[in-house]
Amino acid sequence: MAAEPGRRPPPWRTIAVLVVIVLALYYPVGMLWVSRIDDDPGFAAENVPQGASHAVATAAALIDREVNRNRWVANDPFFLPPAALDNMPNFQQGIVAALSRFAVELTDQIGRTRGSSEVDADLDKAVGLLKYPGTVWVFDLSTSWAPTASSESQYRAAIKALRRYNERLTEGNAVFERRGDNLLATLDRIAADIGSSSAALDRHITEHAGDLVDFAADDLFYSVKGRLYAYSLLLRDLAKDYGRVINDRDLDRVWAQMLATFQAAAALAPPVVENAGVDGLILPNHLAVQGFYLLRARTQLREVTNILLK
């Protein structure tokens, strides 16, 4: 029966319409509100005290930015809008992967005297915490029904460990070896890590270039972008920490060229990541473009280590 003229529809009908509208907007609006690929090349830790490491300070500040300011989204459950994002969580996890690699080098090389001294407790703790998966929410039903440590809680603890180490550096109660061989070993590990990223790009291009639908291309692109972005900041600040070595070896120009390539690679931000044929006429292959910059950065990184070997 049609509603009589002038009569309002039943309240339940109005509520149902509002619910439908809210649900239709919930995910897209929530995703747009949260999504942020923060690749600011000028990001740095503020007020780094004399004697502290600029690279360590920036590593802690970068984790803090992604977890506490930009919001960690890689572990959001399905009922939260950011769970539908893929570029931002892959970018964030790429950042943490690079910082985890750097933390290992701090523990094994930079933060101890040669190989005979004791491992720094704060650095060792940071390594374990940064290796924690980025996709763990407060509940992980695949292992237990009980609450568990979330990714954010582990990364916040890593921030505290890195900052404690830097504080102890300023007090003279920690080691930061500023020798050329320590820098060389760290750069070698970074080169190996981005070499692994290059292999992943090559494999995906070989297996999927030209596919009509490739939902994994942007995941890989932004994961590699996150790594390169984090490394660009770390290398910039390692130049401050190892300023004397760089000046003594006349590395300023070569280092600046290397850093510019890392920054160019980290700045790539296509509206849509395409994995078209590498010899395609119309559509680009953004993974191949990223791979070019990555290999150029790795080559320049090897140039720096070759000079340090002499």
ZIJOBEL-V952765 format. One record per pair of residues at least 6 apart in sequence whose C-alpha atoms are under 7 Angstrom apart, sorted by the first residue. I is the first residue (numbers start at 1). J is the second residue. D is the distance in whole Angstrom. If there is no record, write none. Layout:
I J D
I J D
//
This chain:
26 81 7
27 81 5
30 81 5
30 82 7
31 81 5
31 82 5
31 85 7
34 82 7
35 88 6
36 88 6
37 88 6
39 229 7
39 267 7
41 263 7
44 58 5
45 57 6
45 58 5
45 61 6
48 54 6
48 57 7
50 170 7
51 169 6
51 170 5
52 166 5
52 169 6
52 170 5
53 166 6
53 241 6
54 237 5
54 238 7
54 240 7
54 241 6
55 234 5
55 237 5
55 238 6
56 162 7
57 163 7
59 99 7
60 159 5
60 162 6
60 163 7
63 159 7
64 159 7
66 72 6
66 92 7
67 152 6
72 152 7
73 82 6
73 83 7
73 89 6
74 89 4
74 134 6
74 135 5
75 134 6
75 135 4
75 136 5
75 137 5
76 82 6
76 83 5
76 137 7
77 83 6
86 219 6
87 218 7
87 219 6
87 222 6
90 219 6
90 222 6
90 223 5
91 222 5
91 223 5
91 225 6
91 226 4
92 226 6
93 134 6
93 223 7
94 223 4
94 224 6
94 226 4
94 227 5
95 226 5
95 227 5
95 230 5
96 130 7
97 227 7
98 227 5
98 230 6
98 231 7
99 230 7
100 127 6
100 130 5
100 131 6
103 123 7
103 126 7
103 127 5
104 127 6
105 186 6
106 123 7
107 119 6
107 120 7
107 123 6
107 124 6
109 182 6
110 176 5
110 177 5
110 182 6
111 120 7
111 175 5
111 176 5
111 177 6
112 118 7
112 119 6
112 120 7
112 175 6
112 176 7
112 177 7
113 177 7
122 161 5
122 162 7
122 164 7
122 165 6
123 161 7
123 162 7
123 165 7
125 161 7
126 158 5
126 161 6
126 162 7
129 154 5
129 155 6
129 158 6
130 155 6
130 158 7
132 151 7
133 151 7
134 151 5
135 151 7
136 150 5
136 151 5
137 150 5
137 151 7
138 147 5
138 148 5
138 149 6
138 150 5
139 145 7
139 146 7
139 147 5
139 148 6
140 148 7
165 174 7
168 174 5
169 175 7
178 242 6
180 245 6
180 308 7
184 305 6
184 308 6
187 305 7
191 298 6
191 301 7
197 224 6
198 291 6
198 294 7
201 287 6
201 291 7
205 275 7
209 275 5
209 276 5
209 277 5
210 275 6
210 276 4
210 277 5
217 273 7
217 275 6
218 273 5
221 287 6
225 266 5
228 262 6
228 265 7
228 266 5
229 263 7
229 266 5
232 259 6
232 262 5
232 263 6
235 259 7
236 259 7
246 252 6
254 304 7
255 304 7
258 297 6
258 300 5
258 301 6
261 293 7
261 297 6
262 297 6
265 290 6
265 293 5
265 294 7
273 286 6
274 284 6
274 285 5
274 286 6
275 285 5
275 286 6
275 287 6
276 283 6
276 284 6
276 285 5
277 285 7
278 285 6
//
